[in-house]
Amino acid sequence: MSDPAITLYRLQACPFCERVVRTLEAYDLDYRSRFVEPMHSDRDAVQRLTGKRSVPAIVDESTGVTMSESGNIVEYLEATYGERSKGGA
Amino acid sequence: MDLPFEVVDLPATDHPEAGDRVPDFERPLVGTEFWEDMSLSTLTDESPVVLLFHSMDGAFPATYVWNEVRDRGWLDRDDCQVVGLSISSPYEHADLLDDRGVDARLYSDPGNGVAEQFDIVNDLDGMAGVEEPRPAVFVLDEERVVQYAWVAGEWPEFPDYDDVEAAMDEL
């Protein structure tokens, strides 16, 4: 089992996180889920990564990108993996 | 415990013994900051593992076990990882880590499937539909081979921490 390049920090039942999951699945991307706590103040791991405590947040080791906010993440995934999955290189 | 009456004897089971390789499993592993699916073999690939099965979080045995682990400094050892397992949810595990003030990790197994794999299921009298693992300790090497095993034969029963520590020192 090799570690997937993408790690998704998510909150259970958070619709913005599910939106990102849907995009990851649409592009058939391998990812690891890390669930964080509902309490904002308990999300130090996310804070250290992104500077914010909001989720979803992703770390993509294959591109070195770390980002939060579902709109940004979906846009990033589309730009990075969308073309390829449509039959590109 | 020395009690002036008989306690409940648990029937013998076919649980893994010293020299056996324990089954692998994957469950959410809960730390102080997040939880993620993690297989036991991923942990044993890193270092030997002391796997502690205990009662659901909030029951006093879970509290006692983690106080003991903390006070004995088992979490500060770099020769092995001490990892817990109970049927409690990840949220309850997060509270337990916070309440006990420990930087440890615990597997969450509400379906009790790991206890079934290890043949250490404890059916809980008076809690319909709820079962959990028997109290048990397995000291595992990097191949998941048991170096030391203890499974409760009575209910309730606590591990002999000195024996576990001796097994850890042998790793």
Boltz contact constraints between the chains, C-beta under 6 A:
constraints:
  - contact:
      token1: [A, 34]
      token2: [B, 34]
      max_distance: 6.0
  - contact:
      token1: [A, 34]
      token2: [B, 36]
      max_distance: 6.0
  - contact:
      token1: [A, 35]
      token2: [B, 34]
      max_distance: 6.0
  - contact:
      token1: [A, 35]
      token2: [B, 35]
      max_distance: 6.0
  - contact:
      token1: [A, 36]
      token2: [B, 34]
      max_distance: 6.0
  - contact:
      token1: [A, 44]
      token2: [B, 33]
      max_distance: 6.0
  - contact:
      token1: [A, 45]
      token2: [B, 33]
      max_distance: 6.0
  - contact:
      token1: [A, 45]
      token2: [B, 34]
      max_distance: 6.0
